[in-house]
């Protein structure tokens, strides 16, 4: 029933902001920027995005924001646009700036929460692009539990180099190839200039596209919307439809925590496994689960991945890029494949009102497509990641399985206390066949910020060592990483984890089949070494990094910030 003053009954939150004689000052402020009395009588819908001029990933957000707002207006709401920050992994990779990336996830989630709470929105549409904006937006939706959804702004198109598609991954690997004398400086420059042709997030199944896939499986994104590329003309259409859809969610009072269930989170994990996606999906889905109040542990990822085959041939482990997946039938086609095998819970709800099974049934598969395989002929029998434990990782760690065939490595440790030191050693050709490169003090606290190591891993692959060495770290890997790489080692070195006790020459054993990461040392030797260990001085005494290091949890818990105990 309508308010006698004309306000919509759907203003469940915003009526406290705009209705009544005592709210005249607030209305006066809003009139100053063009809102009318009629506008303010409608539900107020926040349209958040992270447009920024530091990367291509989010460069289309303002344009998409206008389309979302048009959809909201057409469906009877009043949109209010706001923005938050973003940090580019691809640009900052290999520098101190990369420490800001994971930290930004918490800042983005906090800032969305603050604006929504401060302005009493009735609903939210959050436009997301680069890696951390995606989980951050869903974390904020789960915290706020307001009717809302997340819309991925889309993948970049592939670059072309000498007749083949390339992505940012090939640029990092070209740096290693140039360092090894395998390509000329002119070819390195050619790869650089052709890899990224326009707006959109990195084109392989790296972290952005992994998480865009995961949140569509999670049901919190409109089905079929996320895989539409950034510069595809249809992207504006799906943005408008997202604006219309949020008004349906507001009308029906559908809340994110009704969507983000345990079953939905396991569906999202299955999507990471089935597409050979980024190990960062582990961190981010753990964080989303925490905000939604759903119990989830890293061991759940191993259980789900073990039963889920890889059915999408996507870079870095496969042949194709995200645009190819869209052309083949999109994320709904992957949903259909997994639903056919009973590998996901098809009864899980989505924001557009359909079940996940119904979404899969709606997929239109392109005849002859080669991106998504049949379940009877998967690319790998089990998913693209596994969780290991052992005397080096009592709380667990994550190994990426897509993109290589090795399940065992035993070799001497080459220990580095920073990414820069490891990269310098790789560039100086000091890493040899069989080595286990150890990069520590790069965890959530130690970095702080848990840097990705694509500079190092890309250089190793470029030098031809990708299939001959292994790498372990308490930091992270980019979704573009391939080779036998173990990340998220917990406890981290800065918190006295066993990785802090490793020394050059120690024999490290990675045994994926046994789910083990160990160092071969006499009984009690690790404990003896750790008894003499003292934590290093923090890199930052003040500011956002210091606050983050003081509040962040272990990688095994999603590296989320929490109130001090």
VOLUMDREN-819279 format. One line per 8 residues: number of its first residue (from 1); their letters; for each residue x, y, z of C-alpha. Coordinates in steps of 0.1 Angstrom, whole numbers, plus 5000, padded with zeros to 4 digits. Example, Ala and Ser with C-alpha at 12.3 -4.5 7.8 and 13.67 -1.06 7.14 Angstrom:
BEGIN
1) AS) 5123 4955 5078 | 5137 4989 5071
***
This chain:
BEGIN
1) XXXXXXXX) 5000 5000 5000 | 5014 5034 4990 | 5025 5060 5015 | 4999 5088 5018 | 5027 5112 5009 | 5034 5093 4977 | 5065 5074 4988 | 5069 5038 4975
9) XXXXXXXX) 5063 5010 5000 | 5096 4995 4986 | 5116 5023 5004 | 5123 4998 5032 | 5156 5016 5040 | 5156 5050 5023 | 5123 5062 5038 | 5143 5071 5069
17) XXXXXXXX) 5165 5092 5048 | 5140 5111 5026 | 5105 5109 5041 | 5089 5133 5066 | 5091 5170 5074 | 5122 5165 5095 | 5141 5151 5064 | 5137 5184 5045
25) XXXXXXXX) 5175 5192 5049 | 5184 5159 5033 | 5160 5164 5004 | 5173 5199 4999 | 5208 5186 4995 | 5197 5160 4970 | 5177 5186 4951 | 5209 5205 4945
33) XXXXXXXX) 5222 5177 4922 | 5190 5173 4903 | 5168 5148 4923 | 5131 5157 4923 | 5105 5150 4949 | 5092 5123 4926 | 5127 5108 4924 | 5131 5107 4961
41) XXXXXXXX) 5097 5090 4966 | 5110 5059 4948 | 5134 5032 4961 | 5170 5045 4961 | 5193 5020 4944 | 5231 5024 4947 | 5250 5018 4915 | 5286 5012 4925
49) XXXXXXXX) 5316 5008 4903 | 5354 5012 4903 | 5361 5032 4872 | 5398 5042 4873 | 5423 5054 4848 | 5451 5030 4859 | 5441 4999 4839 | 5418 4987 4810
57) XXXXXXXX) 5399 4963 4833 | 5374 4988 4847 | 5376 5014 4820 | 5340 5009 4807 | 5324 5012 4841 | 5310 5047 4838 | 5294 5039 4805 | 5279 5007 4819
65) XXXXXXXX) 5268 5026 4850 | 5247 5049 4828 | 5230 5019 4813 | 5223 5003 4846 | 5208 5035 4858 | 5186 5037 4828 | 5173 5002 4836 | 5166 5012 4872
73) XXXXXXXX) 5147 5043 4862 | 5126 5023 4836 | 5117 4998 4863 | 5105 5025 4888 | 5136 5032 4909 | 5160 5061 4915 | 5196 5052 4909 | 5224 5069 4928
81) XXXXXXXX) 5259 5063 4913 | 5290 5060 4935 | 5325 5047 4930 | 5353 5030 4948 | 5389 5022 4942 | 5408 4995 4923 | 5445 4984 4921 | 5457 4967 4889
89) XXXXXXXX) 5476 4935 4894 | 5489 4935 4859 | 5503 4970 4861 | 5517 4967 4897 | 5530 4931 4893 | 5566 4927 4904 | 5567 4960 4923 | 5560 4971 4958
97) XXXXXXXX) 5527 4983 4944 | 5515 4947 4941 | 5512 4946 4979 | 5482 4969 4976 | 5462 4945 4955 | 5448 4921 4981 | 5445 4949 5006 | 5423 4967 4982
105) XXXXXXXX) 5397 4939 4984 | 5390 4948 5020 | 5390 4985 5013 | 5366 4981 4984 | 5342 4960 5004 | 5344 4984 5034 | 5338 5014 5011 | 5308 4999 4995
113) XXXXXXXX) 5294 4990 5029 | 5300 5025 5042 | 5282 5042 5013 | 5253 5018 5014 | 5249 5021 5051 | 5255 5059 5051 | 5228 5065 5024 | 5203 5039 5033
121) XXXXXXXX) 5200 5024 4999 | 5171 5000 4992 | 5191 4979 4967 | 5225 4977 4950 | 5240 4970 4915 | 5277 4966 4918 | 5297 4968 4885 | 5330 4948 4889
129) XXXXXXXX) 5360 4943 4867 | 5395 4936 4879 | 5402 4907 4902 | 5397 4921 4937 | 5366 4942 4928 | 5346 4911 4922 | 5350 4893 4955 | 5349 4927 4973
137) XXXXXXXX) 5315 4935 4958 | 5300 4901 4967 | 5315 4904 5002 | 5298 4938 5006 | 5265 4924 4993 | 5267 4895 5018 | 5275 4919 5047 | 5247 4944 5039
145) XXXXXXXX) 5222 4917 5028 | 5203 4943 5007 | 5186 4932 4975 | 5213 4934 4949 | 5236 4918 4924 | 5271 4920 4909 | 5277 4926 4871 | 5310 4918 4856
153) XXXXXXXX) 5321 4945 4831 | 5337 4920 4808 | 5368 4904 4795 | 5393 4922 4772 | 5395 4908 4736 | 5426 4887 4728 | 5456 4903 4713 | 5472 4889 4681
161) XXXXXXXX) 5509 4882 4676 | 5522 4864 4646 | 5490 4847 4638 | 5480 4836 4673 | 5459 4849 4702 | 5479 4863 4731 | 5471 4878 4765 | 5491 4896 4792
169) XXXXXXXX) 5504 4862 4803 | 5525 4860 4771 | 5540 4894 4779 | 5553 4882 4812 | 5567 4851 4796 | 5583 4871 4769 | 5603 4890 4795 | 5618 4857 4806
177) XXXXXXXX) 5624 4846 4770 | 5641 4878 4763 | 5663 4875 4794 | 5673 4840 4783 | 5682 4853 4748 | 5654 4833 4731 | 5637 4863 4715 | 5649 4897 4705
185) XXXXXXXX) 5641 4931 4721 | 5621 4939 4690 | 5599 4908 4695 | 5594 4916 4732 | 5582 4951 4722 | 5559 4936 4695 | 5543 4913 4721 | 5539 4942 4745
193) XXXXXXXX) 5522 4964 4719 | 5498 4938 4707 | 5487 4919 4739 | 5460 4942 4752 | 5437 4957 4725 | 5412 4977 4746 | 5390 4979 4776 | 5383 4948 4797
201) XXXXXXXX) 5399 4925 4823 | 5427 4901 4814 | 5416 4877 4787 | 5425 4842 4800 | 5408 4823 4828 | 5429 4843 4852 | 5415 4857 4884 | 5391 4882 4870
209) XXXXXXXX) 5374 4857 4846 | 5376 4829 4872 | 5357 4850 4897 | 5333 4863 4871 | 5325 4827 4863 | 5323 4818 4900 | 5298 4845 4910 | 5276 4835 4881
217) XXXXXXXX) 5276 4799 4894 | 5271 4814 4928 | 5239 4829 4915 | 5246 4865 4925 | 5252 4877 4889 | 5226 4876 4861 | 5230 4844 4842 | 5246 4849 4808
225) XXXXXXXX) 5257 4884 4815 | 5293 4880 4828 | 5309 4863 4798 | 5297 4891 4774 | 5330 4908 4765 | 5337 4944 4776 | 5334 4959 4742 | 5307 4937 4728
233) XXXXXXXX) 5277 4960 4720 | 5254 4936 4739 | 5272 4945 4772 | 5252 4977 4774 | 5220 4957 4769 | 5229 4934 4798 | 5238 4964 4820 | 5203 4979 4814
241) XXXXXXXX) 5187 4945 4822 | 5207 4943 4854 | 5192 4977 4864 | 5157 4963 4857 | 5164 4931 4875 | 5175 4948 4908 | 5141 4964 4910 | 5125 4929 4908
249) XXXXXXXX) 5148 4918 4937 | 5137 4949 4957 | 5100 4942 4950 | 5103 4905 4960 | 5127 4914 4989 | 5152 4888 4977 | 5184 4891 4998 | 5220 4880 4989
257) XXXXXXXX) 5221 4855 5018 | 5192 4837 5003 | 5214 4832 4972 | 5248 4826 4988 | 5242 4793 5004 | 5265 4764 5011 | 5253 4746 4979 | 5259 4778 4959
265) XXXXXXXX) 5294 4782 4972 | 5302 4745 4963 | 5288 4753 4928 | 5312 4782 4926 | 5341 4761 4937 | 5332 4735 4910 | 5333 4763 4884 | 5369 4772 4894
273) XXXXXXXX) 5379 4735 4892 | 5361 4729 4859 | 5376 4758 4841 | 5412 4755 4853 | 5407 4788 4871 | 5429 4808 4894 | 5439 4796 4929 | 5429 4830 4941
281) XXXXXXXX) 5394 4817 4939 | 5402 4798 4971 | 5409 4830 4990 | 5380 4849 4976 | 5353 4823 4981 | 5365 4817 5016 | 5361 4854 5022 | 5327 4856 5007
289) XXXXXXXX) 5315 4826 5027 | 5327 4843 5059 | 5307 4874 5051 | 5276 4854 5043 | 5280 4834 5076 | 5284 4801 5057 | 5309 4776 5071 | 5336 4768 5045
297) XXXXXXXX) 5372 4755 5047 | 5401 4750 5023 | 5395 4713 5025 | 5361 4718 5009 | 5380 4730 4978 | 5400 4698 4976 | 5369 4677 4980 | 5349 4695 4953
305) XXXXXXXX) 5379 4697 4929 | 5386 4660 4932 | 5351 4651 4919 | 5350 4678 4892 | 5367 4673 4858 | 5382 4702 4838 | 5358 4707 4809 | 5369 4742 4796
313) XXXXXXXX) 5401 4746 4776 | 5410 4781 4788 | 5444 4798 4792 | 5467 4795 4810 | 5463 4757 4812 | 5443 4754 4779 | 5441 4769 4745 | 5414 4795 4744
321) XXXXXXXX) 5405 4829 4760 | 5374 4842 4777 | 5359 4857 4745 | 5361 4822 4729 | 5341 4808 4758 | 5314 4835 4752 | 5313 4826 4715 | 5311 4789 4723
329) XXXXXXXX) 5280 4792 4745 | 5292 4811 4776 | 5292 4803 4813 | 5257 4787 4810 | 5273 4761 4787 | 5297 4751 4815 | 5268 4751 4839 | 5250 4727 4816
337) XXXXXXXX) 5279 4703 4814 | 5284 4701 4851 | 5246 4698 4857 | 5244 4669 4832 | 5269 4650 4854 | 5252 4659 4887 | 5284 4677 4896 | 5266 4709 4909
345) XXXXXXXX) 5235 4715 4928 | 5211 4725 4901 | 5184 4735 4925 | 5204 4765 4937 | 5187 4798 4932 | 5200 4827 4911 | 5191 4864 4911 | 5171 4862 4879
353) XXXXXXXX) 5147 4837 4896 | 5158 4806 4877 | 5175 4776 4892 | 5211 4768 4880 | 5198 4738 4861 | 5174 4761 4842 | 5202 4784 4834 | 5222 4755 4820
361) XXXXXXXX) 5192 4744 4799 | 5190 4778 4784 | 5226 4777 4770 | 5230 4779 4733 | 5260 4758 4722 | 5277 4769 4690 | 5280 4739 4667 | 5315 4726 4664
369) XXXXXXXX) 5329 4747 4693 | 5360 4733 4709 | 5363 4753 4741 | 5340 4733 4764 | 5344 4695 4762 | 5319 4667 4768 | 5319 4651 4803 | 5328 4619 4786
377) XXXXXXXX) 5360 4634 4773 | 5373 4659 4799 | 5406 4677 4796 | 5415 4664 4831 | 5396 4639 4852 | 5398 4661 4883 | 5397 4698 4888 | 5425 4724 4884
385) XXXXXXXX) 5436 4727 4921 | 5443 4707 4952 | 5450 4714 4989 | 5482 4701 5004 | 5493 4698 5040 | 5525 4685 5056 | 5553 4697 5078 | 5558 4728 5057
393) XXXXXXXX) 5521 4737 5056 | 5502 4724 5087 | 5473 4748 5079 | 5473 4739 5042 | 5484 4754 5009 | 5471 4754 4974 | 5486 4739 4943 | 5474 4746 4908
401) XXXXXXXX) 5471 4715 4886 | 5459 4730 4853 | 5486 4738 4828 | 5511 4710 4837 | 5511 4673 4842 | 5535 4669 4872 | 5522 4656 4904 | 5555 4650 4922
409) XXXXXXXX) 5587 4671 4926 | 5616 4665 4949 | 5645 4689 4949 | 5668 4713 4968 | 5654 4745 4982 | 5666 4779 4968 | 5653 4802 4995 | 5645 4839 4991
417) XXXXXXXX) 5630 4863 5016 | 5613 4885 4990 | 5599 4884 4955 | 5625 4909 4943 | 5654 4886 4955 | 5639 4856 4937 | 5633 4875 4905 | 5669 4888 4905
425) XXXXXXXX) 5681 4852 4908 | 5659 4841 4879 | 5671 4869 4857 | 5707 4860 4866 | 5701 4824 4855 | 5709 4811 4890 | 5679 4787 4892 | 5687 4752 4879
433) XXXXXXXX) 5667 4722 4867 | 5652 4704 4897 | 5653 4733 4921 | 5624 4743 4944 | 5622 4781 4945 | 5610 4792 4979 | 5597 4828 4983 | 5587 4836 5018
441) XXXXXXXX) 5577 4866 5039 | 5552 4875 5012 | 5521 4863 5031 | 5491 4884 5043 | 5511 4898 5072 | 5547 4894 5059 | 5543 4913 5027 | 5520 4926 5038
449) XXXXXXXX) 5493 4919 5012 | 5503 4885 4998 | 5518 4896 4964 | 5513 4875 4933 | 5544 4861 4917 | 5536 4862 4880 | 5569 4881 4873 | 5589 4852 4888
457) XXXXXXXX) 5567 4824 4874 | 5564 4840 4840 | 5602 4845 4838 | 5608 4808 4848 | 5585 4797 4820 | 5600 4821 4795 | 5635 4807 4803 | 5623 4772 4796
465) XXXXXXXX) 5623 4761 4833 | 5585 4759 4838 | 5584 4721 4836 | 5617 4715 4853 | 5614 4735 4886 | 5588 4740 4913 | 5580 4770 4934 | 5564 4774 4969
473) XXXXXXXX) 5555 4806 4986 | 5534 4820 5014 | 5523 4846 4988 | 5500 4841 4959 | 5500 4833 4922 | 5484 4851 4894 | 5456 4833 4876 | 5480 4835 4846
481) XXXXXXXX) 5505 4812 4863 | 5512 4777 4851 | 5537 4751 4861 | 5540 4733 4894 | 5535 4762 4918 | 5523 4760 4954 | 5510 4791 4971 | 5491 4803 5002
489) XXXXXXXX) 5515 4782 5024 | 5501 4786 5060 | 5511 4795 5086 | 5531 4821 5068 | 5568 4828 5075 | 5560 4861 5093 | 5539 4843 5118 | 5565 4817 5125
497) XXXXXXXX) 5553 4791 5100 | 5577 4762 5092 | 5585 4778 5058 | 5605 4804 5079 | 5629 4776 5089 | 5638 4764 5055 | 5674 4768 5044 | 5691 4766 5010
505) XXXXXXXX) 5697 4730 5000 | 5670 4714 5022 | 5651 4688 5002 | 5615 4697 4996 | 5590 4672 4984 | 5557 4681 4967 | 5535 4650 4964 | 5501 4660 4949
513) XXXXXXXX) 5487 4625 4949 | 5493 4622 4987 | 5483 4659 4992 | 5516 4665 5009 | 5542 4693 5011 | 5572 4684 5033 | 5608 4691 5039 | 5630 4660 5045
521) XXXXXXXX) 5648 4668 5078 | 5656 4648 5110 | 5629 4646 5136 | 5628 4678 5157 | 5650 4698 5133 | 5622 4721 5122 | 5612 4728 5158 | 5648 4734 5168
529) XXXXXXXX) 5653 4760 5140 | 5620 4777 5148 | 5630 4780 5185 | 5657 4804 5174 | 5635 4823 5149 | 5624 4859 5156 | 5598 4877 5136 | 5613 4904 5113
537) XXXXXXXX) 5604 4940 5118 | 5573 4950 5099 | 5578 4967 5066 | 5553 4994 5074 | 5548 5010 5109 | 5519 5033 5099 | 5492 5036 5073 | 5470 5012 5055
545) XXXXXXXX) 5495 4984 5052 | 5503 4985 5090 | 5465 4984 5098 | 5460 4955 5074 | 5489 4934 5088 | 5475 4939 5123 | 5440 4928 5113 | 5444 4902 5086
553) XXXXXXXX) 5438 4864 5091 | 5457 4835 5077 | 5454 4827 5040 | 5438 4794 5050 | 5409 4815 5063 | 5407 4837 5032 | 5430 4865 5044 | 5401 4885 5056
561) XXXXX) 5404 4914 5080 | 5387 4911 5114 | 5384 4932 5146 | 5414 4928 5169 | 5410 4902 5196
***
